[in-house]
Amino acid sequence: MKNLIFKTNINCGGCVAKVTPFLNEEFQAGNWEVDFLNPSKILQVKGESILATEVEAVVMEAGFKAEFIREESV
């Protein structure tokens, strides 16, 4: 499994609430998390066959930006 890490502009709990339905639909609840207390507003998405461009598109559809930082093996 891989863990994709992104810098975002998801700034608060309200922003997380707005993006949640989009991320849950595409990646399932429990496979992603946002650390909006981190200065880079880090989004992590875990999965087997996810692409960084796919995550960026879903976040953009929700009205936010995501910039791919790196991929880690989990």
Buried (B, 14 or more C-beta within 10 A) or exposed (E): EEBBBBBBBBEEEEBBEBBBEBBEEBBEEEBBEBBBEEEBBBBBBBBEEBEBEBBBBBBEEBEBEBEBBEEEEE
